[in-house]
């Protein structure tokens, strides 16, 4: 009887389906893609051509071609160890990208790394076809056409597994029937229909279990990514250029975000902080008076008289409009550029038009459905938003740990519009705590760690990481 089923068409179909399902995942590129997404995609751009938190990976094998392949494996498995060994390529990369520390991937085998590199090279060379995209990009062979979605693959796999489940259920039902006939508890020729099988307790229980697992997976996955929006770069009510202020003008981050050194939050600067400079600087290098006038209108500063307007909160919008439009007109007609382009009545006409345009910008930037007047704080759009169950203290990192702002926020001094630079994932934070050396020297905060100070002094320890002082304890961030 068993032989009959092992040689039956149903069993052969089952074997074929299993081989087909296995084939889908046996390809090196497919495994490389999954490994890349699980280990590398957090910090490296998926197009393999643009830098992100880490460098673009396209062409990485060529860049390491002057060194044994084992060195590249060592770099991926433990970058800091290779840097400390004095490896020239490792130190070159470290000098270019520090203080960003690459996560260690000691769990990857050489074969798995080869699969990742093969996938990187395939995407880098062939590109990834995007729906509706132009430019003649060719879809990868061996990976999904849309790099951002595996929907088709999962749908095919689900269909195969569903069919496989039906075949196995039918086989088991037939075997049970034969056993019952042999025992005399059933009549020969009696078989359960597909409907009977599908509505049996076992199938219903399995379906409910699958729904619970799928629902749990979706819920947990959404919770993990809650508030994390790497690359999120929203438009702000005022076009504030960090490249201009922090880059060209060299304004220290903590001058505006002064909470970073003394509190949990870095704080968004109030308009009076802006006014420390913009009482004198009344016209910007890029937008002229258009953006600075929004600061004045929010706080109630009259740039014509260089005084704050009394009872500004109670002032009707018509009077506020008159004040700022009048100042914008004066600035326009006095500008060398406007004088060179327009003469006489045309100059006055263009000044009025510019004033109307800028006032419209003030109103649209400073008012909304909840805030009906231009008076009041500027409502900046929040970018970084950790979940409520995560505790993060800026002062601990900035004042005690001496962590540079750019470590988490990227090269802000080069950004016209600031966006979320780092993934802010738990794994990203934990890896930083594992790798980051605590600055013990001349830091009284760490005087209580007498054992570590003694070990550093006698040479038995060369460094102390955040992990060593309890940085991986759950309650440090979740309590």
LUMRO-85282 format. One record per residue: x, y, z of N, C-alpha, C in turn; residue in one letter. Coordinates in pm, whole numbers, plus 32768, in hexadecimal, padded with zeros to 4 digits. Atoms other than C-alpha are relative to their C-alpha. Example, Ala and Ser with C-alpha at 12.3 -4.5 7.8 and 13.67 -1.06 7.14 Angstrom:
residues 2
80597F89800084CE7E3E830C805A80788000A
7FAE7F897FFA85577F9682CA7FB3806D8049S
***
This chain:
residues 479
80547F8780008000800080008057807E8000X
7FA77F8C7FFA811980F3805F804980117F7CX
7FB97FF9807F81D480977F227FA7803D7F95X
805E7FCE8064809C80DE7E577FF780998007X
80097F6E7FF4808A82417EE4808480467FE0X
7F807FC3802081FE82807EC58014800A7F6AX
7FF17FFE809281E482317D517F8980417FBAX
80787FC5803C809782E07D1D801D808A7FC6X
7FF37F7B803C8067841E7C507FFA806D806BX
800E7F9A7F96800184DB7D8B808580148047X
7F827FF37FB88146848C7E3C806B803F7FA7X
7F9F7FC5805D821484DE7D077FE880967FF1X
80217F728008815C862B7CF38035804A807BX
7FCF7FC47F8581B186717E5E809880167FF9X
7F6F7FF6800A832186277E1E8028806E7FA0X
7FE37F988064831F87067CE97FEC808B803BX
801C7F7F7FC3828188257DAC806A80258066X
7F977FE57F9D837E88037EC4808280297FBCX
7F867FDD8049849B880B7DC97FF5808A7FC3X
80157F7B803A8401893C7D22800F806B806AX
7FF77F9E7F9383DE89F17E6E80908012802BX
7F747FFA7FDA8544899B7EC78052804B7F98X
7FB87FBF806D85BB8A157D727FF78098800AX
80127F707FF5852B8B6E7DB580668040805CX
7FA77FC77F9E86178B9D7ED9808E7FCE7FF6X
7F7B803C800B87448AD77E5F806280597FB6X
7FA87FAC804E87CB8BEB7D838052805C805AX
7FA67FAD7FB088F78CAD7E097FD080918005X
802E7F76800388698DFD7D997F898015805DX
80757FF37FA887278DBC7E53802B80038092X
7FCF7FFF7F7687DF8D687F93804C8080801DX
7FB67F847FEF88C58E917F617FA580768015X
80627F937FF187988F747F3C7FC68002808DX
803A80087F7A86FC8EFA808080668027806AX
7F977FDE7F9F88468F15813B802080947FFCX
7FE77F70800D887E907380B27F9580508049X
806E7FB87FC0872890E4812580047FF28097X
800180197F7087509047827B807780418047X
7F857FD57FBD88B390C182C0803880857FCFX
7FB97F8F803B891D91D881D67FA780787FDDX
80567F98803987EE929D815A7FE280728060X
80187F967FA087CF9364829C805D80777FE9X
7F9D7F96800C890C94298252803080197F71X
7FCD7FF28089895693F180DF7F8B800B7F9EX
806A7FE58061888694717FBC7FE27F847FACX
802A8077804987BD93657F09801F80067F6BX
7FDD7FF9808E881A93ED7DB280947FE77FE7X
7F7180228002898A93A37E018057806E7FC3X
7FB57F98804689EE94ED7D5F800C8082804FX
80007F847FB489A296007E5C80267FE58091X
7FDB800C7F748A3A96377FB37F8680158059X
80697FEA7F9E8959962680E48046800C8087X
7FB680017F8289BE95E9824F808C7FC87FE9X
7F818038802B8AD1951481B7801480187F6BX
7FE47FE7808E8B77952380607FAF7FA67FA3X
8040805480658AD8949F7F2280537F817FEEX
7FB8808080048B30932D7F0680257FD57F72X
7FE0802580898B3C931D7D8A8095800D7FE5X
7F727FFC801E8C9D92C57D1A805B7FE58077X
7FAF80147F868D0E92657E79806E7F987FEAX
7F9A806680178DC6912F7DFD807780387FB3X
7F947FC2804B8E8E91FE7D058054805A805AX
7FB77FA77FA78EE992F67E17805A7FB48061X
7FAD80547FA88F7591D77EE880567F9F7FAFX
7FBC80618057901991287DBD80967FF5801DX
7F7080037FE3917B91817E3280227FB0807DX
7FEB80487F83914B90B77F717FC27F757FF7X
803C8087800191028F467FB77F6B80098020X
80917FFE7FE88F8F8EF67FB37FDF7FEA8093X
801680167F718FB08E82811C7FFE8083804DX
80017F7D7FBE8FF48FEE817A7F7680407FF7X
80877FCB800F8EA0905280F07FA07FB7805DX
8051804C7FA18E008F3981B780158035808EX
7FDF7FD07F798EB48FB682F07FC480898019X
803A7F7A7FF38E3F911A82AF7F6A7FF7801EX
8090800D7FEE8CD590AD82987FDF7FC18088X
801C80467F838CE98FC883C780288050807CX
7FD37FB27F8D8DA590BC84A9805980737FD4X
7FB57F92803D8E0A920D8417806380408062X
7FA97FBB7FA28E9B92A7855580807FB1801DX
7F8980537FE98F869181858E806380107F8DX
7FA87FF08074900D91A7842C8040808A7FFFX
7FCA7F787FF79038931F845E807280048064X
7F9B7FFD7F9690F892EA85A1807D7FAF7FDBX
7F8B804E802C91DB91EE84F1805A80517FA2X
7FB17FAA80579253930B84137FEA7FE87F6CX
801B801D808D91BB928C82CD7FE780837FB4X
80097F7E804691E593A981CE7F74801E7FC7X
80847FE7803A9094937E811D7F998019806DX
805D7FEE7F918FD8935C8265800E808B803CX
7FEA7F7B7FC69077949A82ED7FD9806F7F9FX
802C7F9F80659035955181A77F688017800AX
80917FF67FF38EC2950381C87FD780408084X
801F7FC87F7D8EC09558833A801580978001X
7FE57F7080048F5F96AE82FD7F99804A7FACX
80647FC180568E5C96F281F17F7580068040X
808A800B7FCE8D27968682B47FF2800F8097X
800D7FF37F6F8D7896AE84257FB380808021X
800380627F928CE096D185217F987F917FEEX
8062806C80168BDE95E7847F80477F788006X
7FC180847FED8C38948784F47FAE7F967FBAX
8045806C80478BE3936284157FE17F8E8061X
8027806F7FAA8B24924D84C3804F7F827FDCX
7FBC807F80198BD790FF84EB7F9C7F967FD4X
8056806B80328B458FD8842C804B7F7B8009X
7FB7807C7FEB8C088EB884C37FAC7F847FEDX
8059807380138AD78DDA84997FFB7FD27F6FX
80048023808E8AFE8DDA831C80767FA57FDBX
7F94805680338BC48CC48273803B803F7F83X
7FC27FCC807A8CB28D0881527FA47FEA7F88X
805B801E80708BB88C6280657F8B80617FFEX
806F7FA17FFA8A9F8D4580DE802E808B7FD4X
7FC97F7F802B8B7C8E7880AF801080027F69X
7FF3800980928BC78E017F4C7F7880147FBDX
80877FF0803A8A508DEC7F097FD280918008X
80237F727FF48A1D8F4E7F8D804A80527F97X
7FAF7FB580628B388FD17EB37FD17FE67F72X
8035802080858AA98F1B7D857F80804E7FE6X
807D7FB3800F89578FBF7DC1801E80947FEEX
7FD87F73800E89FC91157DEF8030801D7F73X
7FC97FED80868AB990ED7CA97F937FF77F97X
806C80118060898090787BF27FA9807D7FF8X
80517F857FFE88B691A87C61805180757FC8X
7FAA7F91802B89DC92937C21801280017F68X
7FE7800A80918A1892137ABF7F7E800A7FB0X
807A8008804F88B791C87A487F9580648026X
80677FA57FD187EE92BB7B187F837FB58027X
807F803A7FD78691927D7B9B7F9180487FB7X
806E7FC5804D856392B47ABE7F938031805EX
80687FC87FAA846C939C7B677F8280167FAFX
807D7FEF804982FC93AD7B067FF5808E7FC9X
80137F7D803E82C594C77A0E8081804D7FEFX
7F827FB980068436951F7A15802E80137F71X
7FC97FE3808384EF95B578F180947FE68002X
7F6F800C8004865195A3787D80317F797FD4X
7FD5808080358654944177F780407FA48064X
7FC7805A7F9D86AB9397793D7FCF7F727FE9X
8020808C801986B4921C791E7FE47FBA8084X
8021804A7F86861391377A1D806A7F98801BX
7FA080667FD986FA90517ADF7FCD7F757FDEX
8021808D801487008EE27A8180237FB78080X
7FE5804A7F8586DE8E0A7BB67FD08045807CX
803A7FBA7F8E86498F157C9A7F7F80407FD2X
80807FC4802384F68FBB7CA98016807F7FB0X
7FF27F8A805484C190CA7BA67FF9807E8053X
800B7F8D7FA7845691C17CB0804B7FDF807FX
7FAB80217F90856991C27DB47FBA80178084X
80417FDF7F82848292557EBA7F907FA38025X
807280547FE2837D91417EA980177F707FD4X
7FFA808F802083718FC37EB57F747FC67FF4X
808B802B7FFE81F98FB37E907FE77F8B7FA1X
80168069806181FE8EDE7D54803C7F7B8030X
7FBE80797FD082F78DE67DE67FB07FC08072X
804B80357F8E82318DC47F297F787FC97FD5X
80818030803080EA8D9E7E6B800E7F777FBFX
7FE88081804181778C857D94801F7F958068X
7FDD80607F98820D8BDE7EC67F857FD88052X
807A801F7FB380C48BF97F867FA47FA37FB2X
80548056805480088B607E6080377F727FFCX
7FC28084800381018A407E4C7FEB7FB78084X
8010803E7F7C80F48A017FC17F6D7FDC801BX
808D801E7FEE7F778A137FBE7FD87F837FB4X
801C8077804F7F6389157EA580407F848040X
7FBB806D7FBC8061883E7F5B7FB17FD1807AX
804F80227F8A7F8D884C80977F847FB07FDAX
80778049802D7E5887DB7FD580227F707FD8X
7FD78086802B7F1386B77F3880207FA88078X
7FDD804E7F897FA1864880867F847FDE8052X
807B801A7FB57E4D866C812E7FAF7F907FC0X
804A806880487DAF8594801F80437F778015X
7FB7807D7FEB7EC1848C80457FE77FCA808DX
8015802A7F757E9D848481BF7F727FCC8013X
808C802B7FF57D20846B819F7FED7F757FC5X
800B808380407D3F834580AF80437F928054X
7FBB80607FAA7E3A829881937FAB7FDE807BX
805680177F8B7D5282C582BD7F877FA87FDBX
8074804E802E7C2C823A81F480267F6D7FECX
7FD2808A80157CF58107818C80177FB88086X
7FE8803C7F7D7D5D80CF82F47F7C7FDC8045X
808380197FC37BF280E983667FBA7F897FBDX
803A807280487B817FF38256803F7F7F8031X
7FB880757FD17C8C7F0082C77FD27FD7808CX
802D801D7F787C147F2184307F6C7FDF8007X
808E801C80037AAB7EF683C57FA980708034X
804D7F8E7FCE7A40804F843E7FCC80587F90X
80327FB3807279F980D182DF7FE77FA27F8DX
8025805080767966805381978061801E7F8FX
7FA57FED80707A50801D80707FC0805A7F96X
80337FA680677A2F81297F667FD380878037X
802A7F817FC479D28239805E807880608003X
7F967F9B80017AA4837280247FC780888025X
802B7F797FDD7A9384D180B48015805C7F87X
7FF37F9D806C7A5685E87FBC8062806D802BX
7FA77F8F7FE47B3A87187FA17FC0805E8066X
80477FA87FA27A2F87E3805880077FC8808EX
7FF7803F7F7C7A2F86E98177808A8015803DX
7F777FEF7FD07BA78702819080198091802BX
7FE97F727FE47BAA888081827FB7802F807DX
804D7FD67F8A7AA488998297801B7FA88079X
7FDE80557F8E7B448796837980428052806EX
7FCA7FB87F8E7BBA87F984D3809580217FEDX
7F717FEB80127D2987D18478801F80747FA5X
7FE87F9580617D1A88B683487FD580878039X
80317F837FC57C4989BE83FD80618031806CX
7FA17FDB7F967D3989B78527808180377FC4X
7F867FCF80417E6489DF843F7FEB808A7FC4X
801E7F7E803C7DBE8B0183887FFD806E806AX
80047F9E7F927D788BB484D2808D801C8035X
7F767FEF7FD37EDF8B778541804F80587F9FX
7FBA7FB080667F628C0783F87FD680928007X
802F7F767FF47E888D3C8422803D80468079X
7FC47FC77F867F098D748585809380217FE8X
7F717FEA801C80738D4F8510801180787FA2X
7FF67F928060803E8E3A83E77FDD80858043X
80277F857FBA7F898F3984C1806A802D8062X
7F967FDF7FA180978F2885CB807A80377FBAX
7F8B7FD1804C81AB8F4F84C97FEB808F7FCFX
801D7F7A80348102907F842D80028067806FX
80047FA37F8F80C391228580808C801F8033X
7F797FEC7FCC822790ED85FB8056804E7F9DX
7FB27FBC806782BD915E84B07FDF80947FFCX
80297F747FFF81F1929F84B7802E8047807EX
7FD37FC57F82824C92DB86248096801E7FFBX
7F6F7FEE800883BF92B185D98023807D7FB0X
7FE27F8D805783B593BB84C97FB5807E8028X
804F7F8E7FD482D494A9858D8059807A8015X
7FB67F837FEE8358960C856F808680057FBAX
7F7F80028044848C959F84AB7FEC80167F6BX
80167FDB808C849496488358808380307FC4X
7F7F7FD9803785F8964582D87FEE803F7F77X
800D7FB7807E8617974181BE7F8C80627FFEX
80747FA67FFA84DD97FF822A803180918004X
7FD27F76800D8518996781BD7F89805A7FE0X
80797FB1801A83DC9A3781E6801F80927FE3X
7FF67F6F801383AC9B9C816E7FDC80448083X
80187FB67F8683BA9C92828E7FBA80857FE2X
80477F82801982EB9DD082BC805D80727FD6X
7F9C7F9E8029842A9E9C829380737FB67FBFX
7F928041804885399E418199808480218045X
7F887FEB7FB086529E288295806F7FA57FCCX
7F90804D803887A09DBA820280697FE6806CX
7F9580227FA388849D0082F2808880107FBCX
7F827FED804889909D0C81E380318090800CX
7FDD7F737FF589869E8881F780298023808FX
7FEA7FD77F7589759EAA8373806F7FB08044X
7F9B80547FBD8A419D7F83F2807D7FEE7FAAX
7F908015805A8B1D9D5B82BD804E807F7FE4X
7FBA7F8580298B749EB1822F8019805C8076X
7FF37FA27F908B329F7F836980407FC1807CX
7FBC80477F938BC89E7384527FBB80138088X
80497FF57F818AB59E9B85587FFC7F778041X
7FFE807F7FB98ADD9D89865D7F727FCA8013X
8084803E7FF389BD9C9186707FBE80248084X
80377FEB7F7B89939CCE87E47FDF8091801DX
802B7F757FEE896B9E4387BA7F6880097FEEX
80917FFF801888109E06872B7FBA7F90804EX
803B80747FB987CB9CAB87BD80457FF28087X
7FB37FFC7F84884A9D0489167FD17F988066X
802E80687FA5877A9BF589C280527F817FF6X
7FB5807C801588609AE7893580697FE9806BX
7F94800F7F9D896C9B2A8A3B7FCE7FF5808FX
802E7FF87F7688899B428B6A7F7D7FB7801CX
808180417FE887479A7C8B377FEC7F897FA3X
80228073805386A2994F8A9B7FEF80297F6EX
801E7FD2808786329A19896C8064806A7FD1X
7FA77F9A803687099AEA88857FB880877FF4X
805E7F8F800C85E19BDF8867800980467F78X
80077FAE807985709CA4873980118091802CX
7FE97F767FD385F39E0987547F8480577FEFX
806E7FA0800884F19F14879E802880727FA3X
7FE57F93805F84D2A04086B8805D8069803CX
7FA77F9B7FC68588A11D87B580947FD97FEFX
7F77802B801F86C1A04787748026802E7F74X
7FE87FCF808A86A2A0998602801980967FFFX
7FF77F6E7FFF867AA206865B808680328032X
7F7B7FD57FD387D2A21087008056802B7F89X
7FB67FDB8079885DA21E859D7FAC80567FA3X
80527FC2806A8738A29384CC7FC680888025X
80197F727FE9870AA3DC857D805A80537FA5X
7FA07FBB8056883AA43B84AE7FF87FCD7F70X
8005803B80868821A34983877F6E7FFB7FD4X
808E7FF4802486D9A3AE82E17FE17FCD7F73X
801680348086870CA31C8187805D7F897FEAX
7FB180788014877EA1BD813380457FFD7F7AX
7FB28007807C887BA16180277FB57FB77F91X
8048804E80658788A0757F757F7380367FE8X
808E7FDC800E8622A0E77FBA7FE280928024X
80177F747FDF8653A25380187FB2800F8083X
80517FE97F878548A2C5810F7F917F988010X
807680598001844EA1AD80BB7FF87FA58079X
8003805F7F9184B2A0B681CC801780458086X
7FE57FB97F82853AA1A682D37F85804B802FX
807B7FB87FD983F3A26B82CB7FA07FA6804CX
8056805E7FB88343A130834780277FFA8095X
7FD27FFC7F74841AA13784837FCA807D8044X
802F7F817FC883C4A2A484BB7F697FFC801CX
809280027FF2824FA26784867FD47FA18070X
8026805F7F968248A13E85758015803B808BX
7FDC7FCD7F7C82ECA1F986957FD2808F8019X
80317F767FF18267A3588651806E80688004X
7F917FA0800683A7A41085F77FEE80597F86X
800D7FA1806F8390A54A8524808B80267FD0X
7F797FE4803084CEA5578452801580907FD3X
7FF67F748029847EA6BB83E8802C80578076X
7FE07FB17F888493A744854B80657FBD805AX
7FA780517FAD8572A63285D97FCD7FF1808EX
803F80137F7D847CA60286F67F957F947FF7X
806E80617FFB838AA4F487637F7C804C800CX
80827FBC8007821EA55287247FB37FE88081X
804D800D7F848154A598885E7F777FC37FE5X
80848042800A801CA4C5889A7FEF7FB87F79X
8000803F80848077A3FF87647F997F8F7FF6X
805F806F80027F9CA2D687C37F72802D7FE0X
80887FCE80167E61A3AF87B77FF1804F7F7EX
80037FAB80787EBDA46686777FB27FBD7F8EX
8049803B80737DCAA42F854E80607FDE7F8EX
7FA8802D806B7E61A37A84248014806B7F96X
7FF37F9680657E1FA4A583428072805F8022X
7F947FA67FD67F09A57F840E80887FBB7FF6X
7F82804C800C8012A46C841A802B7FFA7F6EX
7FE48005808F7FF9A44982A1803B80837FD0X
7FD17F7B802A802BA5C0827580918017802BX
7F797FEA7FCC8163A5C1835080687FB67FABX
7F9A80508043821AA4A6829F800380167F69X
80007FE1808E81ABA4F5813E804880857FE6X
7FBB7F7F800F8223A659817180977FF08008X
7F7080157FF38378A5DF81E580387FB47F88X
7FD2804D80758394A4E580C5800C805B7F86X
7FFB7FA080708344A5FB7FC9807E8055800BX
7F8A7FAB7FEC8452A6D9806180817FB57FDFX
7F898050801B8553A5C2805280117FE47F6BX
7FFB8021808F84F9A56E7EEB803180787FAFX
7FDD7F8A80518512A6D17E62808E8030801DX
7F797FD67FDD865EA7067F18806B7F9D7FD2X
7F9C8065802A8702A5C97E92803E80277F7BX
7FB77FDD807B880BA5FA7D877FCC7FB27F89X
80318054806D8781A4DB7CB87F7E80377FC7X
80807FCA802E8621A56F7CA9801380867FB9X
7FE57F7E804086A8A6C97C5880387FF07F74X
7FC380168083876FA63B7B367F9A7FC97F9CX
8060804180598644A5787AAA7F8580567FE2X
807C7FB480108525A66D7ADD80178094801CX
7FF57F707FEF84F5A7E47ACB7F75803C801CX
80787FB07FEB83F1A8D97B4B7F877FB1802EX
807F803D7FDC828BA85D7B53800A7F677FFCX
7FF18091800A82F5A7007AEB803F7FC8807FX
7FBF802B7F8583D4A6E77C1E7F9B7FF98072X
80657FFD7F9682B5A7497D057F9A7F8E7FECX
8060806B801D81C9A6547C5680387F778024X
7FC380807FE282BEA5327C7580177FEF8097X
7FEF80067F6F82FFA58A7DE27F7E7FD58043X
808280267FC9818AA5717E2F7FE17F6D7FE3X
8017808C80268176A4267D7480537FA28057X
7FA980517FAC829EA39D7E377FCE7FFC8090X
80357FF97F788204A4117F7F7F877FA68010X
807680587FFC80BDA35E7F2E802A7F6D8003X
7FD0808A8009817AA2217ED7803D7FD38084X
7FC080257F83824CA22580147F9C7FFA8073X
806580057F978122A27380F37FAE7F7E7FF6X
8048807E80148069A14C805C80527F8A8037X
7FA880677FCB8196A07580B5800280018098X
80047FF47F6E8191A0F8821B7F827FBE8037X
808080357FD08021A0A182457FFB7F687FF0X
800880908017803D9F4481AB80617FB38059X
7F9C80457FAD81739EEE827C7FDF80048094X
80147FED7F7180FE9F7283CC7F717FE3802FX
808A801F7FD87F8B9F1683C77FD77F767FCBX
803A807E802D7EC79DD383A87F747FF4803AX
808A80107FD17D759D4184087FF380188095X
80047FEC7F707DCB9D4D857980348089802AX
7FC27F7E7FE07E9C9E8D85787FD580667F97X
80407FA780627DD69FA284D3804C80827FE9X
7FB97F81800D7EC6A0C6850780957FE87FEDX
7F70800D8016802FA10784A5804E800F8082X
7FBC7FF07F808086A167860B80127F788044X
7FEB807C7FB7811EA05286DA80757FAF7FCBX
7F8A8051802382289F4286C67FFA7FCA7F71X
7FF48041808382A49EB9857B7FEE7F6B8014X
801D808E7FED821A9D59855A80567FAC7FA0X
7FA48052805083459C9784D87FCD7F717FF9X
8029808C801383099B37845180697FA58040X
7FA380597FBB83A09A2E853380367F967FA2X
7FBF80638056849899458489801F7F80804DX
7FD880757FB08526985D85957F977FEA806DX
806E801D7FA4841B97B08663800A7F718034X
7FF280867FC6847F9689873D7F7E7FD68043X
807980307FBC836695AE87C9800380258094X
800C7FD87F7482E79601892680487F9F805EX
7FC280627FA7837C94BF89B4809980037FFAX
7F6E7FF4800B84DD952D8958802F807F8048X
7FC67F8D7FBA85A696108A3E808580237FC1X
7F817FD0803686B996E189A2801C8089803DX
7FDB7F837FC0877397F98A51807280427FB3X
7F9A7FBA804C883198F68980807780278059X
7F947FD37FA988F8997C8AA980617F8F8021X
7FAB80737FE18979981F8AFD80637FE77F8FX
7FAA801B80738A0497F9899E805980777FDDX
7FB67F89802D8A709960895680628031806BX
7FAB7FC77F968AF899DB8AA6805A7F998041X
7FB280687FBD8B6B98948B42804D7FAB7F9BX
7FC1805880638BAF97B48A17805080487F97X
7FB87FAF80628C3898D189427FE77FD17F70X
8024802F80868B82984588117FE480787FA6X
80187F94805F8B88992B86E37F737FF67FC7X
80887FFD80378A369995865A7FF77FB27F7DX
8000803F80858A99991385027FFC7F678007X
800380927FF38AB797AE85887F747FCA7FE9X
808B802C800E893C978E85977FB3804C7F95X
804E7FAB805A88C798AD84BD804280187F79X
7FBD7FEE808089C2989D83A1804380887FF6X
7FB97F8180168A8099C2830C7F9A80707FEAX
806A7F9C800689759AC18360803380827FC3X
7FC77F8480348A609BDC8303800480047F68X
8005800480928A3E9B6A81997F717FF37FCBX
808B8018802888C39B4581967FB380847FEFX
805C7F90801387DF9C4980FE7F807FE7804FX
807880297FB686B19B8E818780247F858052X
7FDA806F7FA886E59AAA82B27F9B7F8F7FF7X
805480767FFE865D994782A880367F9D8065X
7FD280677FA2867A9810837F80707FB17FBDX
7F88803A803C87D89793833880137F6D8027X
7FE680867FCD87FB965C84127F7F7FB0800BX
807A80517FF7870A953584297FBC80088088X
80367FF67F7886DD956885A47FC07F7D802DX
803480827FD7869893F485C580467FD38080X
7FC480357F8686DE9331870380887FC07FE0X
7F83803F802687EB9268864E806E80667FE6X
7FA07F95801E889493A985DA8037803B8082X
7FD57FC97F7E889E9433873F80577F9B804CX
7FB880677FB7891192E987D7808D7FEE7FC5X
7F7E8011803F8A2A92C586DA805D80758023X
7FAF7F8B7FDA8AA19426872780337FF1808FX
7FD680167F768AAB93D1889A806B7F95800AX
7F9A80697FFF8B76929B884D808780327FCEX
7F867FD680448C7393518777803E807F8039X
7FD17F7B7FDA8C8E94AF880D80537FFC8080X
7FA77FFA7F8D8DAE94EB88FA7FDA80768058X
80227F957FA18D5A95B38A32807B80568018X
7F917FA37FEA8E3196EA8A5F801580118097X
7FE780007F708EB396A58BBD805C8072802CX
7F997FA07FDA8FD597998BBA7FC480898020X
802A7F797FD68F9398DF8C777F6980117FFCX
80927FF97FFD8E22988D8C977FD27FD4808BX
802280227F758DBA989F8E077F827FAB800DX
807C804E7FF98C6D97FA8DB4801E7F6C8015X
7FDE808E7FFA8D2196AC8D9D80667FE0806EX
7FA080197F948DFC96CD8ED47FDA7F888055X
802E806E7FAA8D2795C88F8780297F777FCAX
7FD78080803A8D9F94B68E9A80947FE8801EX
7F75800B7FD58EDD94818F6480447F867FC3X
7FC6807B80368F13931D8EE5803480167F72X
7FD87FE9808B8F1D93888D78807580627FF8X
7F917FA17FFF900094AF8DC680827FB88025X
7F89804A7FD590F193C38E7880317FA47F91X
7FD9805C806C90EC92C98D58803E804B7F8AX
7FC57FAF806B913293DC8C5B808D802C8028X
7F7E7FD17FCF925094598D33806A7F927FFCX
7F9C806D7FFE92F793028D58800E7FBA7F79X
7FF18034808792C892B58BE47FB17F827FE2X
804F8078801991DE918C8C0D7F82801D7FB0X
80747FD6805190CB92518B5C8027807B7FAFX
7FDD7F8D805390F5933D8A387F8B805E7FE6X
80737FA880168F9493C48A237F877FCB804DX
807F80257FC28E3A93C28ABF7F91802B7FA2X
806F7FDF80598D0593B289E57F82801D8052X
807F7FE47FBE8BA494218A377FC37F7E8035X
803180827FD58B4C92B08A4E803B7FDA8087X
7FBC80257F838C4C92838B677FC38045807AX
80387FB77F8D8B9F93878C417F687FF28006X
808E801C7FF58A4492F48C127FA980377F92X
804A7FC1806E89E1938D8AC77FA17FA47FB6X
805B805E8041892F924F8A577F937FCD805EX
806980287FA4885592288B8A7F7A80377FCFX
80837FDB803686E7922F8B217FC8807E8041X
803E7F917FB8867F93248C30804380867FE8X
7FC07F8080218775942A8BB47FAB80517F9EX
80537FBC8065868894788A967F6B7FE3800FX
808D80287FF0854593C88AFD7FE47FE78093X
802180157F7384BD93F38C5B7F7C80428022X
***
